[in-house]
Amino acid sequence: MSQFTAAGQRKIRDVLARHVDSGKIPGVVALYSKDDETHVETLGAMEHDGGAPMRRDTIFRMASTSKPVSIAAAMVLLDACRLRLDDPVDRWLPELADRQVLRAFDGPIDDTVPAHRPITVRDVLTSTFGLGMDMTSIGTPIMNEVFAQGLTPNLPTPMPEQDEWLRRLGTLPLMHQPGEHWQYQLASDLAGVLVSRVTGKSFEEALREHVFGPLGMEDTGFHVPDDKIDRLPVLYAPDPQSGEFHVWDESKGGRWNIPPAFHGGGGGLVSTADDYHAYFTMLLNGGKHGGERVLSRQAVELMTTNRLTPAQNAARTELATNNVHLSFGQGQHGGWGFGMAVRTYRGDYAPVGQFGWDGGSGTSTYADPVNNVVGILLTQVGTSVPDSVHLMHDFWTTLYQAIED
């Protein structure tokens, strides 16, 4: 017997088709599975004015859905006792020793006090090391400096190689004391630098050896080589006022067509629906892929359950509840594990315990241990407009209705 009702599957396809037929979403690849049953829907085209049709093996820029996958390389090192959660990171990241912390997070960047304690591995893995993208702090002197130093992706100039990136990061004071406050993005990139320093390999090599290789994720990496570039769609960031399609990144000759100087765990990966399905299925299987163990069950439990106190999580709660008009309703999960959101309250059709994340390039990737369900939704429309986020919400709403009672 199917795990999904026939009517439910039709409803999923119909709602995806409605978005594509509207002209707002050029193409979509959606994969959903429960237990051993997997379904894939491909609709629309690679470009908004036509182009080749979307295919199951189309390669997408994963943006922030890189975070739940890239963090696995650090978990492999924890399993191997090459990292410990409460070790200070100074040994591998001396640029971050002896931190100064802003007296007020929105104050002048030279008004600081010494950090109470060193930054630990745990602080990096939970995104609480003291610096990050804080949407509620845009325009403060420290956020302006983070942008000026080129420490975040999506700027006109790509991020520098990791030693220079870390050197620049090390010139800044922290916004908050280590361990005090969840903040977005920078910790995910920093985790990649940490893995690279500990292993003596590039972050991509470490991921390939310990995660992508064992899982057979052959189309996942930090760029798309020429022999696969016809599988990478154009990425659009439509104009928020007019809705006109603006190209944010070309395929051939674009930002992801060449190996980047910086392997960004926070948003740099490209991948396919099937590669991501292999990864999230491994998490649902307690760290196993086929008969092989990729991560310990304990590591998976740490990653995929809430690691934040209410105080650490206050910024996420504020963002989720009072910025829905800016986020188009994204971020309604509650908690955060390592590299991913964890649902700690029932806010929509998904149960408590669901884990994963969304990406600003129009990607949504979650697994649900209650129903043993994985869902992967991939488009090429960035979140400058609500269209791809609305598609995500509708995908999850119909997917949960399709599960056979």
C-alpha positions in Angstrom: 0.0 0.0 0.0 1.2 3.5 -0.8 2.3 5.8 2.0 0.6 8.7 0.2 -3.0 8.8 -1.0 -3.6 9.1 -4.8 -5.7 12.2 -4.2 -3.0 13.7 -2.0 -0.3 13.2 -4.6 -2.6 14.8 -7.2 -3.1 17.8 -4.9 0.7 18.2 -4.5 1.1 18.2 -8.3 -1.8 20.6 -8.8 -0.5 23.2 -6.3 3.0 23.0 -7.8 1.5 23.5 -11.3 -0.6 26.4 -10.1 2.6 28.3 -9.1 4.4 27.4 -12.3 1.4 28.3 -14.4 1.1 31.7 -12.7 4.4 32.7 -14.4 6.0 33.6 -11.1 8.0 30.3 -10.8 9.7 29.2 -14.0 10.4 25.7 -12.8 10.4 23.4 -9.8 11.7 20.0 -8.7 10.0 18.5 -5.7 10.9 15.2 -4.0 9.0 13.7 -1.1 9.4 10.3 0.6 8.1 8.2 3.4 9.8 5.0 4.5 10.9 3.3 1.2 8.6 5.2 -1.1 9.8 8.3 -3.0 8.0 10.6 -5.5 9.4 13.3 -7.7 7.6 16.0 -9.6 9.4 18.2 -12.2 7.5 21.1 -13.7 8.4 24.1 -15.8 11.6 25.2 -17.3 15.2 26.2 -16.5 14.5 29.9 -17.5 11.6 32.2 -17.1 11.2 32.6 -20.9 11.6 28.9 -21.6 14.8 27.0 -22.0 15.2 23.3 -21.3 12.6 21.6 -19.0 13.4 21.0 -15.3 14.7 17.5 -14.7 15.1 15.3 -11.6 18.9 15.8 -11.9 18.8 19.6 -12.2 21.5 21.2 -10.0 20.4 24.0 -7.7 22.3 26.6 -5.7 21.3 25.5 -2.2 21.9 28.8 -0.4 21.2 28.5 3.3 20.0 24.9 2.9 23.8 24.3 2.8 23.9 24.8 6.5 22.2 21.5 7.7 24.5 19.5 5.3 27.8 21.2 5.7 27.7 20.9 9.5 28.0 17.1 9.2 31.7 17.4 8.6 32.1 18.9 12.0 30.0 16.1 13.5 32.4 13.5 11.9 35.3 15.2 13.8 33.3 15.1 17.1 32.6 11.4 16.5 36.4 10.8 15.9 37.3 12.8 19.1 39.3 15.3 16.9 37.0 18.0 18.3 35.3 18.3 21.7 32.2 20.4 22.2 33.6 22.6 25.0 37.2 23.0 23.8 38.2 26.6 23.1 38.7 27.1 19.3 41.9 29.2 19.9 44.1 26.2 19.1 42.8 26.0 15.5 41.5 29.5 15.1 44.1 31.7 16.9 42.7 34.7 15.1 39.7 34.5 17.4 41.6 34.3 20.7 41.2 37.0 23.4 38.0 38.6 22.0 36.7 42.0 22.8 32.9 42.4 23.0 30.8 45.5 22.3 29.5 47.1 25.4 26.2 47.6 23.4 25.5 45.6 20.3 24.4 48.8 18.5 27.2 51.0 19.9 30.5 52.2 18.5 32.8 49.4 17.5 35.6 50.6 19.7 33.5 50.7 22.9 34.2 47.2 24.2 34.8 45.0 27.2 36.9 41.7 27.3 35.0 38.5 26.6 34.1 36.5 29.7 35.5 33.3 28.3 37.0 31.9 25.0 34.8 30.9 22.1 34.2 27.1 22.1 33.4 24.5 19.4 29.9 24.4 20.8 29.5 28.2 20.4 30.4 27.8 16.7 28.2 24.8 16.1 25.1 26.4 17.7 25.6 29.8 16.1 26.2 31.5 19.4 29.8 32.5 19.1 29.0 36.2 19.3 28.9 37.4 15.7 26.4 36.9 12.9 23.8 38.4 10.5 21.3 39.9 12.8 18.3 41.2 10.7 17.1 43.2 13.7 20.5 45.0 13.8 20.9 46.1 10.2 22.5 49.6 10.1 24.4 49.3 13.4 28.1 50.1 13.2 29.1 46.4 13.7 26.8 45.1 11.0 28.0 47.8 8.6 31.6 46.7 9.3 30.7 43.0 8.7 29.4 44.0 5.2 32.4 46.3 4.6 34.8 43.6 5.4 33.2 41.3 2.8 32.5 38.6 5.4 29.1 37.5 4.0 28.0 35.9 0.7 25.8 37.6 -1.9 27.9 40.8 -2.0 29.2 42.1 -5.4 32.6 40.8 -4.5 33.0 37.1 -3.5 34.3 36.2 -0.1 38.2 36.0 0.2 40.0 32.7 0.8 39.5 31.4 4.4 42.7 32.6 6.0 42.1 36.2 4.9 38.4 35.8 5.7 39.3 34.7 9.3 41.9 37.5 9.6 39.2 40.1 8.8 36.7 38.4 11.2 39.4 38.6 13.9 39.7 42.4 13.5 36.1 42.8 14.7 34.7 42.8 18.3 31.9 40.4 19.1 28.4 41.7 19.2 27.5 39.5 22.2 29.4 37.5 24.8 30.3 33.9 23.6 27.4 31.5 24.2 24.9 34.3 24.9 22.9 34.8 21.8 21.9 32.9 18.6 23.0 34.8 15.4 22.7 33.8 11.8 25.2 32.8 9.0 28.7 33.6 10.1 29.0 30.6 12.4 28.1 28.2 9.6 30.9 29.6 7.5 33.3 29.6 10.5 32.5 25.9 11.1 33.8 25.1 7.6 37.1 27.0 8.4 37.3 25.1 11.7 36.9 21.7 9.9 39.5 22.7 7.3 42.0 23.7 10.0 41.5 20.6 12.0 41.8 18.2 9.0 44.5 20.1 7.1 42.3 19.8 4.0 40.0 22.2 2.2 36.5 22.2 3.6 35.2 20.7 0.3 37.7 17.9 0.5 36.7 17.1 4.1 33.0 17.1 3.1 33.7 14.9 0.1 35.7 12.4 2.1 33.4 12.1 5.1 29.9 13.0 3.8 29.4 13.4 0.1 31.5 10.3 -0.8 29.9 7.9 1.6 26.4 9.1 0.7 27.0 9.0 -3.1 26.3 12.7 -3.4 28.1 13.0 -6.7 26.5 16.3 -7.8 27.1 18.2 -4.5 29.9 20.6 -4.1 30.8 24.3 -4.2 30.7 24.8 -7.9 29.3 23.3 -11.1 32.0 22.3 -13.6 31.5 23.0 -17.4 30.5 19.4 -18.1 27.4 19.8 -15.9 26.7 23.5 -16.4 23.7 22.8 -18.7 22.0 21.3 -15.6 22.3 24.6 -13.6 19.4 27.0 -14.1 19.7 30.8 -14.1 19.0 32.2 -10.7 16.5 35.1 -10.5 16.0 37.8 -7.9 12.8 39.4 -9.2 12.2 43.1 -8.6 10.2 43.5 -5.4 8.0 46.3 -6.9 7.4 45.2 -10.5 8.1 41.4 -10.2 10.2 41.6 -13.3 12.7 38.8 -13.5 16.3 40.0 -12.9 19.1 37.5 -13.3 21.0 37.2 -10.0 23.4 34.6 -11.3 24.0 33.3 -14.8 24.7 29.6 -15.3 27.7 29.5 -17.7 30.2 32.0 -16.5 28.3 32.8 -13.3 29.5 32.7 -9.8 28.9 29.0 -9.3 30.7 28.0 -12.6 34.1 28.4 -11.1 35.7 27.0 -7.9 35.2 29.7 -5.2 38.1 31.1 -3.1 35.9 30.4 0.0 34.0 27.2 0.6 31.0 28.7 2.4 29.2 26.2 4.6 26.6 28.8 5.2 25.4 29.1 1.6 27.8 27.9 -1.0 26.7 24.4 -1.9 25.1 23.2 -5.2 23.2 20.0 -5.2 20.2 17.9 -6.5 17.0 16.7 -5.0 18.3 13.1 -4.9 21.6 14.1 -3.2 19.8 16.0 -0.5 17.3 13.2 -0.1 20.2 10.8 0.6 21.5 13.1 3.3 18.2 13.7 5.1 17.3 10.0 4.9 20.6 9.2 6.5 19.7 11.6 9.4 16.3 9.9 9.8 18.1 6.5 9.8 20.1 7.6 12.8 23.3 8.2 10.9 23.3 5.2 8.6 23.3 5.0 4.8 22.6 1.5 3.6 24.6 -0.6 5.9 27.3 2.0 6.4 27.5 4.4 9.4 28.2 8.0 8.3 27.5 9.6 11.7 26.8 8.2 15.2 23.2 8.2 16.3 24.3 10.5 19.1 25.7 13.1 16.7 22.5 13.1 14.7 20.4 13.5 17.9 22.6 16.6 18.8 22.2 18.1 15.4 18.5 17.6 15.0 17.2 18.5 18.4 17.0 22.0 20.0 20.3 23.1 21.5 19.2 26.7 22.5 18.0 28.1 25.8 15.1 30.6 25.6 17.5 33.4 26.2 19.8 32.3 23.4 16.8 31.9 21.1 15.2 35.2 21.9 16.4 36.8 18.6 14.9 33.9 16.6 11.6 34.1 18.3 11.5 37.9 17.7 12.4 37.4 14.0 9.8 34.6 13.6 6.9 36.4 15.2 7.4 40.1 14.4 9.0 40.0 11.0 6.6 37.8 9.1 5.9 40.6 6.7 9.6 40.6 5.7 10.2 36.9 5.9 6.9 35.9 4.1 6.3 33.6 7.1 9.6 31.8 7.0 11.4 30.8 10.2 8.4 29.6 12.2 10.1 26.7 13.9 11.1 27.5 17.5 14.5 26.0 18.1 17.9 25.4 16.5 20.2 22.4 16.6 23.5 22.3 14.9 23.2 24.0 11.5 19.5 23.7 11.2 16.1 24.7 12.6 14.2 22.3 14.8 10.5 22.6 15.3 9.7 23.0 19.0 6.1 24.1 18.7 3.2 23.2 16.5 2.8 26.3 14.2 1.6 24.8 10.9 1.1 21.4 9.3 4.4 19.9 10.4 4.8 18.2 13.8 7.2 19.1 16.6 10.6 17.4 15.8 10.8 18.3 12.1 14.2 19.6 11.2 15.9 21.3 8.2 16.1 24.8 6.7 15.2 27.0 3.8 17.4 28.9 1.4 17.2 32.4 -0.1 17.6 31.0 -3.6 14.2 29.3 -3.4 15.1 26.0 -1.7 13.4 24.1 1.2 14.7 20.9 2.8 13.3 19.2 5.8 13.0 15.8 7.4 10.4 14.7 9.9 11.2 11.8 12.3 7.6 11.5 13.5 6.3 10.5 10.1 9.6 9.4 8.6 9.1 11.9 5.8 11.6 13.9 3.8 10.6 16.8 1.5 12.9 18.6 -0.9 11.6 21.6 -2.9 13.9 23.4 -5.3 13.3 26.4 -7.5 15.5 29.1 -9.1 13.6 32.1 -7.7 15.2 34.1 -4.9 13.3 35.4 -2.0 13.4 39.1 -3.1 9.7 38.4 -3.7 7.4 36.1 -1.7 6.7 33.7 -4.6 9.1 30.9 -3.9 8.4 31.1 -0.1 4.6 30.8 -0.8 5.4 27.8 -3.0 7.3 26.2 -0.1 4.4 26.8 2.3 2.0 25.3 -0.1 4.2 22.3 -0.8 4.5 21.4 2.9 0.8 22.0 3.5 -0.2 19.6 0.7 2.5 17.1 1.5 1.3 16.6 5.1 -2.3 16.1 3.8 -1.1 13.5 1.4 0.2 11.1 4.0 -2.0 8.0 4.3 -3.8 8.0 7.7 
